[in-house]
Amino acid sequence: MATATNTQTASANLKAFEEKIKGQVADAKAKLDQFETNAKAKASATETSTIDHLKTAKQDIDRKLQDLKNTHDAHVARAKSEIEADVARFKSSVEEFGAKFKSSKR
């Protein structure tokens, strides 16, 4: 009977250990899930902010194009040059954002 009691005790100890480990792993996983959720929220906020900035840049370009119609002939060349520079920066920023967005989603 001593062997049966030892086997039952060992089994009970193993079960208690297993439950303890499962609880610890579950707690750690819950924290990890929270970290992931926070990271996604931050990424989303960053992406949203970048998109808003890019939309504002596009609106500025649109406004400058409208203003170009009323620009004095002496200033047209300079205005066009500024618009071309803004468009180049805008396109570059969009491409850079797209590359970062794709790489962060992997």
PyMOL commands that set and color helices and strands:
alter all, ss='L'
color gray80, all
select helices_A, chain A and resi 2-68+73-104
alter helices_A, ss='H'
color red, helices_A
deselect
rebuild
show_as cartoon
